[in-house]
């Protein structure tokens, strides 16, 4: 019997190219904060977007209307 589909939203994938030192630093921070590298990057991106939106007076884009480039 087929497994029922999950109701959780599908997450897009993004490949990043970083040097080995950056990779180790991300793993170090992730381990000490108890988060995944993806969660760290998402948290950073959110903070930066809020900071830029506040500085420029623009509203944040609607995530439902964005697509991966």
C-alpha positions in Angstrom: 0.0 0.0 0.0 1.3 3.4 -0.9 2.3 5.7 1.9 0.0 8.8 2.2 1.6 12.1 1.2 2.6 14.4 4.0 0.8 17.7 4.4 4.1 19.6 5.2 5.2 22.1 2.5 7.8 21.0 0.0 11.1 22.8 0.6 13.2 23.9 -2.4 16.8 22.9 -2.6 19.7 25.3 -2.9 23.3 24.2 -3.5 26.0 26.5 -2.1 29.6 26.3 -2.9 31.9 27.3 0.1 35.4 26.6 1.0 36.3 23.9 3.6 37.0 26.5 6.3 33.5 28.0 5.9 32.0 24.5 5.9 33.7 23.6 9.1 32.7 26.9 10.7 29.0 26.3 9.8 29.1 22.8 11.2 30.7 24.1 14.4 28.1 26.8 14.9 25.3 24.4 14.0 26.5 21.9 16.6 26.8 24.4 19.3 23.4 26.0 18.6 21.7 22.7 18.1 20.4 23.7 14.7 21.1 22.4 11.2 23.2 24.4 8.7 20.0 25.0 6.7 18.3 26.5 9.8 21.3 28.7 10.5 21.3 30.0 6.9 17.5 30.6 7.0 17.8 32.4 10.3 20.6 34.7 8.9 18.6 35.3 5.7 15.5 36.3 7.6 17.5 38.7 9.9 19.2 40.3 6.9 16.0 40.7 4.9 14.3 42.3 7.9 17.2 44.7 8.4 17.2 45.7 4.7 13.4 46.1 4.6 13.6 48.3 7.7 16.5 50.4 6.2 14.9 50.9 2.8 11.3 51.1 3.9 10.3 48.3 1.6 8.0 45.4 2.5 9.4 41.9 2.5 8.4 39.9 -0.5 5.6 37.4 -0.2 7.3 33.9 0.1 4.4 32.3 -1.7 5.1 34.4 -4.8 8.9 33.8 -4.9 10.7 31.1 -6.9 14.2 29.9 -6.7 16.6 31.5 -9.2 
